[in-house]
Every structure is written in structure tokens, then in C-alpha cells.
Amino acid sequence: MIKIFMALTMSLNWMFLKSNHPLSLSIILTFQTLSTAMMMSFMNKTFWYSYLLIILMMGSMIMMFIYMTSLISNMKMNMNFIYLMSIFLTPLIYENFYVNSMESQMFIKTSQNLEIYEINKIYMNNKYMILIYMLLLLFLIMMFINKLVNLKMGPIRKINDKL
């Protein structure tokens, strides 16, 4: 199952490099986050960190999508045949060359043997103050952005309409 998500991640990386429209970039990044979170959940014994990754990335993707749609003009998405073929051929190439190698198998076996205690070091008793400061900083940044963006004024960029 991890091999499938690794192949999906590789094809999404290739798609991300070849696309130039903000909407397609955000969709690809969303699927990339989901596949990375699924790989994390299979490699670790807990789903907690994959859920945190999904929540953080989806929130930031929503903010970036709103910002990009207010700044760019309406662009048409163009996809050519070579691009689509490369999307479908990348997982097959990845499956044949990389996943079957011994290093890949050893990486998967060692990552499955990780203990949860090594990952949970941020939540230890002596690190609670750092965690609280990070949460307060994120909350303050969210409040500042809320104050900066006034809903009555519309988007950040003004569109020049010619009459």
C-alpha cells in the first residue's frame, strides 16, 4: 500500500513541476498532502500527525487560493497530450525502478519500526512553554490577518474597469 502512495507522490511531484495555473497547483498540492498524510499514517502507529498535517495544509491552501484568485486575472487552463501521458507513465517508471530496490524495502521496514515516543518529543513536560508560544503566535497571526482584510473593501488588488 505504501508503494502505491509513493508512486502517487512521484507523479504528483511531476505534475506540480509542469503546471502553471494556480488552481491546478492548489489541487495538486492538496492531493500531495493527502498522499503524504496517508503514507505517514501507514508508517506510524498513530494517525494524529497525519490529521494535523491535513488540517494545517488545507487551512493554508484555502488562504493561498483566496489570495491568488484575488490577484490574478481569469486564465484558461491548458493541458497538452504529452503532459497527460507523462502523468500516467511516471508511476509505472517509478514502480519498476525505485520501489523494487533493496534500499526502498529497508527504508519501509525501518520506518515501520519507529516508536511513537521518538515522534512525541514536542509534547514532553519541559517543552510545553514552546508549544504554548507557538499556538499563541499562530493565533495572533490569524487575528492580525483578520484585522488587515476588511470585507467591505473587497479583494486586495483593485481591478481597473474601463467604461
Phi and psi in degrees as a GROMACS rama.xvg file:
@    title "Ramachandran Plot"
@    xaxis  label "Phi"
@    yaxis  label "Psi"
@TYPE xy
-66.7529  -33.5739  ILE-2
-62.4911  -37.4528  LYS-3
-65.2738  -43.7401  ILE-4
-70.9058  -30.032  PHE-5
-67.8574  -40.7794  MET-6
-66.1828  -39.1216  ALA-7
-63.989  -39.9943  LEU-8
-63.9154  -41.5061  THR-9
-65.0209  -41.4847  MET-10
-69.1129  -34.6906  SER-11
-68.4527  -34.5421  LEU-12
-62.1385  -43.1533  ASN-13
-64.5137  -41.8037  TRP-14
-64.0707  -38.8793  MET-15
-64.4454  -38.1112  PHE-16
-69.785  -30.7737  LEU-17
-92.0198  -13.0894  LYS-18
-91.8709  154.471  SER-19
-132.914  0.273895  ASN-20
-95.9987  135.915  HIS-21
-61.5761  -33.8525  PRO-22
-66.7915  -44.2953  LEU-23
-68.176  -35.3951  SER-24
-62.8229  -41.8558  LEU-25
-69.7521  -36.1648  SER-26
-66.8107  -42.815  ILE-27
-64.0901  -41.8372  ILE-28
-66.3356  -33.6422  LEU-29
-65.2092  -46.2705  THR-30
-66.7741  -33.8574  PHE-31
-63.1378  -42.0984  GLN-32
-64.3416  -42.7643  THR-33
-64.0641  -41.629  LEU-34
-69.8018  -36.5217  SER-35
-66.3616  -40.0265  THR-36
-65.5626  -38.142  ALA-37
-66.9459  -38.7877  MET-38
-64.9432  -40.1701  MET-39
-63.4969  -39.7293  MET-40
-69.5648  -31.4695  SER-41
-76.1108  -32.5251  PHE-42
-79.4772  -32.0952  MET-43
-98.3249  168.808  ASN-44
-91.1729  -2.80673  LYS-45
-130.337  150.464  THR-46
-94.4477  0.719137  PHE-47
-60.524  -45.8259  TRP-48
-72.5805  -32.2067  TYR-49
-69.6883  -36.323  SER-50
-64.4104  -42.1043  TYR-51
-62.1029  -41.3549  LEU-52
-62.329  -43.8089  LEU-53
-64.3855  -44.6658  ILE-54
-64.1293  -45.3227  ILE-55
-65.8564  -44.2471  LEU-56
-70.1265  -38.2131  MET-57
-67.3584  -39.0699  MET-58
-63.4542  -43.5265  GLY-59
-70.5604  -33.3334  SER-60
-67.305  -36.6902  MET-61
-64.1793  -43.7773  ILE-62
-63.9327  -43.5444  MET-63
-66.4716  -37.7227  MET-64
-65.6161  -42.4014  PHE-65
-63.7996  -42.1821  ILE-66
-65.2712  -44.0336  TYR-67
-68.8793  -37.6871  MET-68
-70.5097  -24.9652  THR-69
-80.8708  -19.8358  SER-70
-96.2958  -34.0184  LEU-71
-94.9015  158.937  ILE-72
-84.284  175.472  SER-73
-73.165  114.939  ASN-74
-112.69  147  MET-75
-92.1093  134.397  LYS-76
-82.1721  126.814  MET-77
-115.449  131.733  ASN-78
-127.203  130.465  MET-79
-101.879  170.492  ASN-80
-67.5379  -38.7483  PHE-81
-64.8117  -38.5624  ILE-82
-63.4452  -44.9372  TYR-83
-66.1682  -37.9429  LEU-84
-67.075  -36.8758  MET-85
-67.3374  -30.9865  SER-86
-64.1006  -42.2035  ILE-87
-80.0017  -25.7521  PHE-88
-86.7578  -23.1564  LEU-89
-61.3868  -45.2404  THR-90
-63.0646  -33.5754  PRO-91
-67.3669  -42.3086  LEU-92
-65.2256  -41.6825  ILE-93
-63.532  -41.7628  TYR-94
-63.0863  -39.0505  GLU-95
-75.0644  -38.485  ASN-96
-97.0672  -41.5331  PHE-97
-99.3084  -45.5738  TYR-98
-66.9766  -31.9974  VAL-99
-82.7096  -2.51089  ASN-100
-75.1404  160.605  SER-101
-69.7077  -34.4586  MET-102
-63.7655  -37.9602  GLU-103
-65.1405  -42.9074  SER-104
-64.666  -39.425  GLN-105
-67.4304  -37.7882  MET-106
-63.2833  -43.0403  PHE-107
-65.6196  -41.2878  ILE-108
-68.051  -40.3161  LYS-109
-73.094  -32.5527  THR-110
-73.3016  -25.9403  SER-111
-75.8521  -19.7275  GLN-112
-91.4723  4.6317  ASN-113
-66.0301  144.277  LEU-114
-93.9877  154.422  GLU-115
-68.368  -28.7483  ILE-116
-65.1501  -29.3206  TYR-117
-70.2914  -30.7763  GLU-118
-82.6969  -29.7929  ILE-119
-85.0638  19.1716  ASN-120
-66.2741  -23.7472  LYS-121
-69.9749  -22.7579  ILE-122
-99.4349  19.2606  TYR-123
-74.387  163.515  MET-124
-61.4559  -36.3151  ASN-125
-81.2466  -3.15751  ASN-126
-111.691  10.5614  LYS-127
-66.1044  -34.8286  TYR-128
-65.2201  -39.2863  MET-129
-64.5425  -41.1295  ILE-130
-64.0093  -42.0878  LEU-131
-65.7069  -40.6835  ILE-132
-63.5777  -39.5269  TYR-133
-64.7364  -42.4688  MET-134
-64.8394  -41.1139  LEU-135
-65.3647  -39.2661  LEU-136
-63.3906  -44.1695  LEU-137
-63.4492  -38.2223  LEU-138
-66.441  -42.4956  PHE-139
-65.5795  -39.9483  LEU-140
-63.1962  -40.2095  ILE-141
-63.9755  -39.8062  MET-142
-67.8494  -39.3196  MET-143
-65.1379  -41.2635  PHE-144
-65.6513  -37.0419  ILE-145
-64.4109  -38.1297  ASN-146
-73.5562  -33.8407  LYS-147
-69.9214  -37.9648  LEU-148
-90.0295  112.225  VAL-149
-97.6718  124.497  ASN-150
-68.8573  -25.7523  LEU-151
-74.5352  -21.5449  LYS-152
-88.481  -14.0704  MET-153
88.2486  -155.255  GLY-154
-69.9447  169.171  PRO-155
-68.6586  -43.7889  ILE-156
-89.7085  135.059  ARG-157
-88.4381  135.806  LYS-158
-96.2447  126.65  ILE-159
-84.3829  111.274  ASN-160
-98.264  127.805  ASP-161
-95.9235  128.174  LYS-162
